[in-house]
Structure formats: C-alpha cells, structure tokens
C-alpha cells in the first residue's frame, strides 16, 4: 500500500486532481479494494486531494485558457463526478465582467472569420459558435446583438 500511496501523492502533487482521476490511476497501478479506498482517504486527510480546490482550479483554467462558458465547464465537472456544491463554488470564482468581456471577444473574433453576407445567417452562426463553447443562450444573443448593432 505504501508504494501506491507514494505514487498517488506524486500524481496529485504536480496538478490538481479529482477523486475519479485518482481512483482510475490507482486502478491502473494495481491498487484494489480496501487499499484503494484507504489511499484515497489518506490523500484527502493529507490535503493532496480536495475536490473543491480541483473544481475552482479547473473552472478558472478552462475559462481563462480555453475561454469556455459555464455550461461546458459544468458538463465537464459533472463528467468528473464533482458535487453540485463544488461546481457552484467554482463558478462563483469566475468574474461576471470578465465572462461577458470574454464572450464579446470570442464573438468578435469569430465574426471576422465568417464569409457569410446575410446578416441573419451570420447571427445564427455566431450564436451557434458561442453556444458550442458553453455560453448561455441569453448572454450569447445579447452579445451578438450588441456586436451587430455596433457595426
């Protein structure tokens, strides 16, 4: 068990991890049953594993680096079996002004790449693009209308 614990500590020390990632890694290493559960408990006790901290780091990173919207971040955190409490806490860390500014920026950038002449078709493409990035429909429509009205 000591060998698995050391490897798990190393795995958790260089990047935030969620429980499911650590469990998968331990299974790959060969840990099973009670040993596996005890290692995860020990990692939590020693603060190597903290889902709230993981959720905040994950949400912030995906928003800043990949410019994902809340819907996509929520879906990915749920896929990783993160609790609703931790997801809400993580999303509160994203500044609303930065969020709107980022949405405006990605719509503006995408608008420059579209060759569509029809303004309605262009709006639809921009809305579809921003929603595929995980932004909320009402915010997307507001941002698209602001951009189109400014032009």
Order of alpha helices (4+ residues) and beta strands (2+ residues): alpha-alpha-alpha-alpha-alpha-alpha-alpha-alpha-alpha
